[in-house]
Amino acid sequence: MKSSLTPGVSRTARIVIDPERTISFMGEEGRVYATPWFVRDIEYNCRDLILEHTDPGEDSVGIGINITHTAATPLGMTVEITMTVRAVEGRKVTLDVSAKDEIEAIGKGEHDRFIVDVAKTLERVKAKAAKRPAP
């Protein structure tokens, strides 16, 4: 991990809410940004921020998320998600997250990620998979 990953580092992502990111159970007029997609967008964009500050062979994985989704965003609106590094403790990174659409704040919270060595992580995953009994 590079020394540039410090508290205060921030990034804002702008996302247009397309049909895939919306709920459908309230019909076409009720299509709004779905909470699972909101969480996914937070995770991916926090990862992107961290990747700007990692060394080759490193990546990050999510280890915790605490998000509130407080307002509906209609299909076609643009959402801004801002991620700011609050703390770096060893390889654990805590990010504060806030989001708004074109009208109002729509959510906030925090996301914890852990910087990993990709090769070592793949070794651990393969070793664990090898321990699984055959179906």
DRENKOL-694257 format. One record per residue (C-alpha): x, y, z; residue number from 1; residue in one letter. Coordinates in steps of 0.02 Angstrom, whole numbers. Example, Ala and Ser with C-alpha at 12.3 -4.5 7.8 and 13.67 -1.06 7.14 Angstrom:
REM DRENKOL-694257
+--------+--------+--------+------+------+
:     xx :     yy :     zz : roza : rovo :
+--------+--------+--------+------+------+
:    615 :   -225 :    390 :    1 :    A :
:    684 :    -53 :    357 :    2 :    S :
+--------+--------+--------+------+------+
END
This chain:
REM DRENKOL-694257
+--------+--------+--------+------+------+
:     xx :     yy :     zz : roza : rovo :
+--------+--------+--------+------+------+
:      0 :      0 :      0 :    1 :    M :
:     63 :    172 :    -44 :    2 :    K :
:     90 :    306 :     87 :    3 :    S :
:    -36 :    414 :     -7 :    4 :    S :
:   -181 :    317 :     70 :    5 :    L :
:   -216 :    431 :    218 :    6 :    T :
:   -367 :    500 :    310 :    7 :    P :
:   -451 :    635 :    208 :    8 :    G :
:   -422 :    555 :     38 :    9 :    V :
:   -588 :    569 :    -53 :   10 :    S :
:   -674 :    524 :   -216 :   11 :    R :
:   -846 :    561 :   -287 :   12 :    T :
:   -933 :    446 :   -410 :   13 :    A :
:  -1079 :    502 :   -517 :   14 :    R :
:  -1201 :    367 :   -567 :   15 :    I :
:  -1354 :    383 :   -679 :   16 :    V :
:  -1491 :    271 :   -612 :   17 :    I :
:  -1531 :    151 :   -753 :   18 :    D :
:  -1668 :     17 :   -754 :   19 :    P :
:  -1549 :   -119 :   -693 :   20 :    E :
:  -1515 :    -19 :   -533 :   21 :    R :
:  -1699 :     -2 :   -489 :   22 :    T :
:  -1834 :   -101 :   -402 :   23 :    I :
:  -1974 :   -165 :   -514 :   24 :    S :
:  -2102 :   -230 :   -390 :   25 :    F :
:  -2199 :    -65 :   -385 :   26 :    M :
:  -2220 :    -58 :   -574 :   27 :    G :
:  -2137 :     57 :   -701 :   28 :    E :
:  -2191 :    218 :   -615 :   29 :    E :
:  -2117 :    157 :   -451 :   30 :    G :
:  -1943 :    119 :   -516 :   31 :    R :
:  -1818 :    190 :   -391 :   32 :    V :
:  -1636 :    155 :   -346 :   33 :    Y :
:  -1631 :    -14 :   -259 :   34 :    A :
:  -1541 :    -28 :    -93 :   35 :    T :
:  -1439 :   -182 :   -146 :   36 :    P :
:  -1375 :    -83 :   -296 :   37 :    W :
:  -1339 :     67 :   -184 :   38 :    F :
:  -1232 :    -44 :    -72 :   39 :    V :
:  -1147 :   -122 :   -225 :   40 :    R :
:  -1107 :     49 :   -297 :   41 :    D :
:  -1032 :    102 :   -130 :   42 :    I :
:   -924 :    -55 :   -120 :   43 :    E :
:   -859 :    -42 :   -298 :   44 :    Y :
:   -821 :    143 :   -286 :   45 :    N :
:   -734 :    127 :   -117 :   46 :    C :
:   -628 :    -10 :   -195 :   47 :    R :
:   -587 :    103 :   -342 :   48 :    D :
:   -531 :    241 :   -224 :   49 :    L :
:   -418 :    120 :   -129 :   50 :    I :
:   -345 :     46 :   -289 :   51 :    L :
:   -276 :    218 :   -331 :   52 :    E :
:   -164 :    196 :   -177 :   53 :    H :
:   -114 :     13 :   -184 :   54 :    T :
:     42 :    -71 :   -250 :   55 :    D :
:     42 :   -198 :   -393 :   56 :    P :
:    -28 :   -364 :   -333 :   57 :    G :
:   -138 :   -284 :   -201 :   58 :    E :
:   -325 :   -261 :   -198 :   59 :    D :
:   -456 :   -236 :    -63 :   60 :    S :
:   -604 :   -335 :      1 :   61 :    V :
:   -754 :   -275 :     98 :   62 :    G :
:   -761 :   -327 :    280 :   63 :    I :
:   -904 :   -221 :    347 :   64 :    G :
:  -1037 :    -99 :    293 :   65 :    I :
:  -1162 :      6 :    389 :   66 :    N :
:  -1270 :    108 :    271 :   67 :    I :
:  -1438 :    194 :    283 :   68 :    T :
:  -1537 :    224 :    124 :   69 :    H :
:  -1655 :    364 :    170 :   70 :    T :
:  -1734 :    430 :     10 :   71 :    A :
:  -1796 :    361 :   -155 :   72 :    A :
:  -1708 :    412 :   -316 :   73 :    T :
:  -1813 :    396 :   -475 :   74 :    P :
:  -1753 :    311 :   -633 :   75 :    L :
:  -1645 :    426 :   -739 :   76 :    G :
:  -1583 :    538 :   -598 :   77 :    M :
:  -1398 :    555 :   -559 :   78 :    T :
:  -1329 :    505 :   -390 :   79 :    V :
:  -1166 :    567 :   -316 :   80 :    E :
:  -1080 :    451 :   -193 :   81 :    I :
:   -935 :    528 :    -97 :   82 :    T :
:   -812 :    415 :     -7 :   83 :    M :
:   -685 :    486 :    114 :   84 :    T :
:   -551 :    387 :    204 :   85 :    V :
:   -579 :    411 :    391 :   86 :    R :
:   -445 :    293 :    456 :   87 :    A :
:   -306 :    178 :    400 :   88 :    V :
:   -257 :     49 :    531 :   89 :    E :
:   -128 :    -67 :    458 :   90 :    G :
:   -216 :   -141 :    306 :   91 :    R :
:   -392 :    -98 :    368 :   92 :    K :
:   -468 :     57 :    288 :   93 :    V :
:   -626 :    140 :    355 :   94 :    T :
:   -720 :    255 :    238 :   95 :    L :
:   -861 :    376 :    273 :   96 :    D :
:   -991 :    377 :    135 :   97 :    V :
:  -1125 :    502 :     89 :   98 :    S :
:  -1243 :    504 :    -59 :   99 :    A :
:  -1363 :    626 :   -137 :  100 :    K :
:  -1467 :    635 :   -293 :  101 :    D :
:  -1513 :    791 :   -391 :  102 :    E :
:  -1638 :    842 :   -256 :  103 :    I :
:  -1583 :    781 :    -84 :  104 :    E :
:  -1471 :    673 :     23 :  105 :    A :
:  -1515 :    489 :     -2 :  106 :    I :
:  -1401 :    396 :    117 :  107 :    G :
:  -1244 :    387 :    221 :  108 :    K :
:  -1138 :    271 :    325 :  109 :    G :
:   -970 :    187 :    334 :  110 :    E :
:   -879 :     48 :    244 :  111 :    H :
:   -729 :    -51 :    303 :  112 :    D :
:   -610 :   -134 :    180 :  113 :    R :
:   -452 :   -235 :    200 :  114 :    F :
:   -304 :   -224 :     82 :  115 :    I :
:   -248 :   -397 :     27 :  116 :    V :
:   -106 :   -474 :    -69 :  117 :    D :
:   -201 :   -553 :   -214 :  118 :    V :
:    -84 :   -703 :   -236 :  119 :    A :
:    -87 :   -747 :    -51 :  120 :    K :
:   -275 :   -728 :    -44 :  121 :    T :
:   -298 :   -844 :   -193 :  122 :    L :
:   -186 :   -973 :   -109 :  123 :    E :
:   -296 :   -967 :     48 :  124 :    R :
:   -455 :   -982 :    -54 :  125 :    V :
:   -388 :  -1131 :   -151 :  126 :    K :
:   -330 :  -1216 :     10 :  127 :    A :
:   -502 :  -1191 :     88 :  128 :    K :
:   -591 :  -1256 :    -67 :  129 :    A :
:   -479 :  -1410 :    -65 :  130 :    A :
:   -539 :  -1451 :    111 :  131 :    K :
:   -720 :  -1460 :     56 :  132 :    R :
:   -790 :  -1635 :     52 :  133 :    P :
:   -842 :  -1695 :   -120 :  134 :    A :
:  -1029 :  -1674 :   -150 :  135 :    P :
+--------+--------+--------+------+------+
END
